[in-house]
Amino acid sequence: MNVPGMFGENVFNDAVQKETLPKEVYKALRATIESGKQLDVSIAGAVASAMKNWAVSKGATHYTHWFQPLTGLTAEKHDSFIEPDGDRVIMQLTGKSLIVGESDASSFPSGGSRATFMARGYTAWDPTSPAFVKEGTLYIPTVFVSYTGETLDKKSPLLRSMTAINKQAKRILALFGIHCKKVSTTVGPEQEYFLISEEMYERRKDLRLCGRTLVGAPVSRGQELEDHYYGVLRPKIAEFMADLDRELWSYGIPSKTKHNEVAPAQHEMAPVFSTTNTAVDMNMLTMELMQKVAARHGLVCLLHEKPFRGINGSGKHNNWSVSTDDGLNLLDPGPSPENNTLFKLVLAAVIKAVDDYQGILRASVASAANDHRLGADEAPPAIISVYLGDHLGAIVDSIVKGENYVPKVALEGSIGVPESPIFPKDATDRNRTSPFAFTGNKFEFRMLGSQANVSDPNIVLNTIVADAFEKFADELEGSPDICKAADAVIERELKAHSRIIFNLDGYGPEWEPEAMRRGLLNNKTTADAVPVCFEDKNIEVFVRQGVYTKAEAVARANIQLENYTKIINIEALTLLQMVRQDIIPAVSDYAAELCANVAAKQSVNDSIPCNTERDLIMKLSEGNDRLSALAVRLEDILDGIVMSEVIPASQAMAHEVIPVMEEIRAVADGMEKITSSEYWPYPTYFDLLYSVK
């Protein structure tokens, strides 16, 4: 396979633009992409014509404005290139059609920011993310706004947040005599997922409707032997991964790493980092392609954060950094970070931002699915904290305590035999329990769920760090001695925000009480995490940086809670259906068979012992009665919830509905263990996790 030759072959990328566009049009378009210059709309016709000709040469007959509404997914409406020309048709894409399209804005979530009966919305071309051809259609990345100007998507505020951090970061750099065209944030979102048999998936109502198993007894062999992580790929999985890589590479997605993850049937892919805007688009396309490629192999790709209880769930680590267009990474500490004032100032800004706005950072990753994962053995706790490691931690400690920093000698690694090479060791170990960890020249935000749209946390990160940069720049601009003034700011801010730094075990029993003592938030559910987004302080930072209006910020919090309540409601209704239509009848049938066996034995000789059957019949009957009573209780709670009242509804879902669902599951899972497999109505965890060869 010629990977360099096929990489990006389906993308209208820089090389294709340079080859197909007139020189002046190409230069104007690149100025917008690379320097953030206002798009010259006069070039739209030439770009549209070249884009259409290229797409048609790739077999495209349609185009679509591809956008990311507030569902968290992607959306597309396909229009053909054909235009009537007498009795014939021609293939055409006009500049206007490239720049703007129209969609029904009332059919997507708006969080109350617009009236339902007012429908007009617009999709507008995002030239910073390249178009691509997929399945006979030209996909044009766009933003989505309402007729009255409210943003109704994930991309618009992401682009605004990137503009904000670009503006404020350049002010920080200018203090040190560094000038550049553009500062961008970059992201490399690692993606975890499960692969299971399509046949088994189709037989599980809960997986099909909810993406996770609502019942299911644990399998006798899970991940306790720790043998699946980085293990040899099973043939069918290897074929899937090879096919996926080919697909991803053809769309210019730099898939770099693939391996088995910790849990049975769990896997991971990791791309090379790219500019946040394009990284988000690539990740959305990656998740879609994973599911389509899996189907070609008779598999189903599960992106839910916790599809199976008792084994690891899936996350999406968000590797975030800030760099100039000429390659300067603002989070690169250099060989002697203790003397790197610019780096320490940037570090102090990030720490300040994360501490000041820990609530909205936590809320940015909150979802019904991710609630099952956070705080378990595969994910950090719901408490936001920053891990710096031994090296940076020691530097920060010396600043906070007013002590001299004594550099440590860099160590070399070796296993102690002459045949083994000497290898350089990193300055610090990694902390897998930290939600926000410094990892050399970037921060890894580890709290994201596997099916999340990565726009949300990056909007928050870009915005709050831009706000810290602005405050620092306002204070430092005009200082006669920048380094001295910056050192004073660094010392003050690190002392003020040292509570957010935690370099120890986030799973340890002492961390929660310690975090409470420090005054850190511990919002374990979405229902508890999202309401902080309605607080004035947390709205004002978005308004101040031009990322959201107040109405937009409130609307997004409303949508997040609405989505949470709807998901839990769907899960509860699905569970009720499974219990009443499948589990209770199956258990009853098995109990009836046991009763028939007892009667048959007793008819032969009433002294034949039947204690085992009688005990089992009693347990099954008691279990069915318990399930029936719990189902009635769950239904009563659901009937009393007013779904339109998002805060009380979400609280009821979190603290009333879910506990009863957990009780139902406990009873059902216990029944599965004692019910004959011939009667149990669903594929078991063994079937789901170990059926792919």
Disulfide bonds with the S-S distance in Angstrom:
none
